Amino acid sequence: MTETDGKHSELELSAEELERMLEQASRPGLFLRKTPNADGPGVSGCWLGGEPKLPPEIDWPWYETDDIYSAPMHFLAQIDLAQVPNSQRFPDLPQSGTLFFFHDPIFAPVFGLRDGGSKVLFVERNVSGYPPRPTPSMPDVMSNNLVSYVYKNNRTQGYPKWPFHFEDYEYFDETLFVNEQFWKAALRRCSSGFKGLRKKTEIDREPPEARRWSDYQGCSKHFALHSMYSGSTYPASEGAQDFLPLFIAATDDDISFQHGDCEAAVFWISKGDLRKRNFDGAFLQTAL
């Protein structure tokens, strides 16, 4: 086994070398497995879409740019950190408090997602006693012509609420796929994990007597890989090891999550900001 320019050659890896490299490339995370239907019981204090239980003194985030566009962001998810499984392999999140994820899917991708196009709110105290907060109304038609044009017949509305459960999940950093043997082994292992998650989801969502989806209104039809910590690789090579995906909202027909031509919206946070509990430092990028 030799190395050239810091990368492994195409020489055959031994079983021990291959296993060691797979372990180094492994990015363990949590799959947010939707309940069989939107009314099913999920993890307490956690859901995708719906309405957040924001404390009354916290304002709903808005996306604004150059006095041209102003609209309330779309709410993506609420996660009660006390319910998130702990593991030494996972990032060190607070053991209590709640995260709220917001984004603008209309104009922020055009003007720049990192320029105020998303927002992560962290509330340290228990929010279970607060009522759900509905999406604010859009600006008056006469006050913002661009917003009025886009939303004239389609006002900002919240996504359908969908509970979920946490499942262990493993992804592999493709930037470390140094040869074909390693790439194929990582792909096989990743594919096997996906199949296991999909099978469990299908067992959950399809009653034994089901024959057609139309027989079960509200039953989850779409397998979407919503996740925490893993499932995407930071697109910028410089300093990539300093960032991790805090939350990934995949395209999902059940909840009407759409991200243009991309498969997912990824909320990144630097490891330094995470250590400081600075969730204001989180930002959004879309991923293929």
N, C-alpha and C positions, 0 to 999 in steps of 0.2 A: 504494500500500500504506500503510495507516494502522494505528495502534495505539490501543486504548482501555483505560484501567485496567491497563496493562502486558500486555494480551493482544492478539493479532492479531484483526482483524475478520474477517468472512466474505468479504471481498473476495478475488478470485482471486489466488493466489500465482503469481509468475513461476517458470519452471523453476529458475532459479538460487536463488531464495528457498526453494523447496520442498526442493531438494537440501541446502541449508545447514541447514534446520530438521530434516530427516531425520538428517543427520549429528550434530546436537546431541542428538537424542533417541535415537540408537543406543546400545545397551548390549551391547557384544560380550562373549561368554562362551564357555564350553566345554560342549558336549553330551556326556554320558557314554553313549556308544552301547554297549549290551549286546552281548556276543558272540552268535553264532547259537544257542548252547546253553550251558547252565550249566557244561559241562566244557571249553568252548573256551578257547584261550589269549587272555588280555587283556594290559593293561599291567601290567608287573611291580610287585608291591606294592600294587595297587589292586583293590578289588572292592566290590560292594554286598552287604549281608547277610553271611551266613557267620559266621566267628569272627575276632576281631581278634588280631593278634600283639602283644599288650601285654607290655611288660617285666614281670618277676615282681614288682617292687617297687611297681607301680602297681595300685591297687585298682580293681575293676570299679565303675562309678558306679551308685548306687542312688537311687531316687526315694522321698523320705520327706516326710510332711506331718503335723504336729500329732499325732504318735504314733498316727495313725489308719491310715495306709497306709505300707507299706514293702515295696519289691520291686526287684529288679535291673532296670535300664533295658534296653531293646531296642537292640541294636547295628545301626546302619544302614549304615555305610560306613567303609572304610579307604582313605586316599589318600596315596601316597608322593609328596611334593612334588618330589622329584628327577625324577619322570616327567611332571610337569605342564608342558605347552608354555608357553614364555615369549613375551610380546609386550608392547610398550610400551602397548598398549591395555588390557592386563589389570592388575588390582591387583598390588601388589608383595608377593608371598608369599615366604617363605623358599625358598631354592633346594635345601634338603635338610630331612630330617626327615619325620615322618608325622603326619597328622591322623586322629583317630578320632571318629566322630559317634555319639552315643547319645541316646535319648529314651524317655519313657514315654508310650505311646499310649492308656492306659486311663484313669487318673485325672488326669494332669497337665492335659489339656484342660479338665477340670472345675474343678480347684482353681487353675489358672493356669500356663500353660506357661513364663512368664518367672520363676516362683517355683521354680526348681530342677527344672523339668520336662525339662530337656535338659542335655547336657554335651558339650563339645568338648575333647578331650585332644590336646596337641601334644607329641610326643617328638622331640627334636632328633637323637638318634643313630639309626643304622641298626637296624631291628627285624627284618630278614629272617631272622635266625638263631633267633628265638624261636618256640616252638611256638604254634599257635592256641589261644586261651583260650576254653573253653566258657562258656556262660551259667551264672552261679551258680544254685544251687538256691533255690527259694522258701523263705520262713520256715516253721517248723514250724506245722502246722495249729492247734495250741492257742495259739500265741503271737500270732497276729494274725487275729482273726475276720473282718475285712473282706476282707483279702487271701485268706483261706481261702475265703470265700464266692464271690468272683469267679473264683478260679483252681482251685476244687475239682475240676473236670473238665477244666481247660484251663490247665496250668502254663505259665509263661513259657518260651518256646522261641525259639531263634535263627531268623532268616529264612534261607531258602535262599541259598547263596552264588552270586553271578553276576558274572563278570569284565566289563570294559568297555574301550573305546577312547575317546580324546579326539577330538572333532570341533569345528571352529570353528562358532560359533552366534551369531546376532544377534537381539536383542530390542529393542523400542522402548518407552520410558517413556511410558505412556499419560497421565500427568499433564501432558505437554507437547503433547497432541493438541488444538491450539488452534482448529481448524476442520475442517469435514467433508472438505475437499480433502486436508488433511494427514493426517487420520485414515485415509482410504481408501488413500492412497499408502503409509502405514506398514503398514497391514493387508495390502496386496498384497505388499509386500516381505517382511514377516514370514511370510506364508502360503507364499510361494515358498521361503523358507528351510526351513520345516517340511516341505514336500513333498520337498525334496531330501534331508533327513535321513531321512524316512520311506522314500523310495525306496531309499536306500543300505542302510537297515536291512533292508528286505524282500528286497533282492538277496542280502544276507549270509545271511539266516536261512532262505531257501527254496531247497533244492537243486533243480536243473532238473527232476529226475524226480519231485518231490513232487506229490502229488495231494490228499492230505488231511493236516491237521495230526496226526491220530491215527497216521499212518504214521511220525512222527518224534517220539518221546517226548523230552521235555526241550527241544525246539526253542522258541525265544522266540516267543511269540504276541502279546505285548502291547507296543505302541509307547508308551513312557513317557518324558517329557521331563525326565530327571534332568540337572542342570546345575550349573555353577559360575559365579559372578559375575553371571549374568544370568538372566532368566526370570520375575522378579517385581518389583513396585514397592512400596517401603516404604509401609505403609498410613497412617502418620501424616504429615501434610503438613509439620508443623513439624520442621525439621532433617532432612527426608528425604534431602537431598543428602549427609548425613554418614554414611549407612549403605549397605552393599552386601550382596547375598546371597552368602554364602560357599559354601553348598552347598544345593541343592534336591533333596529326595527326593520324586518324584512318586508318586501312586497307581500301583501296578504289580501286576497279578495274577500275573505270573511269580514275583515275590519275596514276594508276600503283603503288600506295603506298603499299608496302609490308614490314612487320616487322617480318619476320621469322614465328614462330608459335604463335606470339602474335597478339593481336587485335589492339594495338595502340602504338605509340611512344609518350611519355609524357615528355614535357619540364618542369621540376620543378625549382622553385626559392624560396629561403628563404624570409620570410617577411622582414627580416633585409636588405637583398640585394636589395629588391624591393624599400624599403624606401630610400636607398642610390642611387637608379638608377644604381646599379651595375649589368647589365645584363650579364656581363662576368661570374657572379656566377651561372647562370642557367646551368642545366645539364639535360641529357636525360636518361630515363629509359623506358624499354618496359613494357607493362601491358597486362594481359590476358583479 
